[in-house]
């Protein structure tokens, strides 16, 4: 997909080189957790997450409320990046990435639910890594949901595709993709596979499913997974995925099955 005005503006913000960065993620090991927290309706979600993932370097969250005291409880020292989705002030929700390292750059890519006209957000953030000049590109998505076909979801994914195609370093693409049908998952594999991303698989897989299809995914390029888990929790209608990554030791090397 060629760069549009929106994707071009996003791509222009990205640095692509970690030289001179004041803080960096450890390329030998950094941890992430991805979770759709269902707008934090259940107050136990913070406690349940901090029990096992309080030291995560990246919290990649969907349906996160922008203004909440929960962020100081969960990760008081982390930087907050947010892309607005749906809601009314002060309860606007969207996708949020909390990071132990200050982002080098960030931008958002916005799509609309075709039936309702509400926003579905994607957030792009970029981080410096130790022991390399490459940067890590992180894409956090809440996928378009209510459609008969896949064209609207495809257009949303192609926006991220255009940004990833411009990036030369490792990529982490994570979120609630709303892949409740096999055709949606095949589309996801095709679009992201064309820019070298592969999905993580979990031997113990507690991801939320609809019609037998997992809704949440993590796709990577240029990263090895050291350890990956999913947990069953009651404080959201989705379950969190937790992974520890390191920079791939060889160009193009991926470890995607645990």
Secondary structure as UniProt FT lines:
FT   HELIX           5..13
FT   TURN            19..20
FT   TURN            27..28
FT   STRAND          30..36
FT   HELIX           38..40
FT   HELIX           44..53
FT   TURN            54..55
FT   STRAND          58..65
FT   HELIX           70..75
FT   TURN            76..77
FT   STRAND          79..84
FT   TURN            89..90
FT   STRAND          93..99
FT   STRAND          105..112
FT   TURN            114..116
FT   STRAND          119..129
FT   TURN            130..131
FT   STRAND          135..142
FT   HELIX           151..166
FT   STRAND          171..176
FT   HELIX           182..193
FT   TURN            194..196
FT   STRAND          198..199
FT   STRAND          209..210
FT   TURN            211..212
FT   STRAND          213..214
FT   STRAND          216..221
FT   STRAND          223..230
FT   STRAND          241..247
FT   TURN            251..252
//
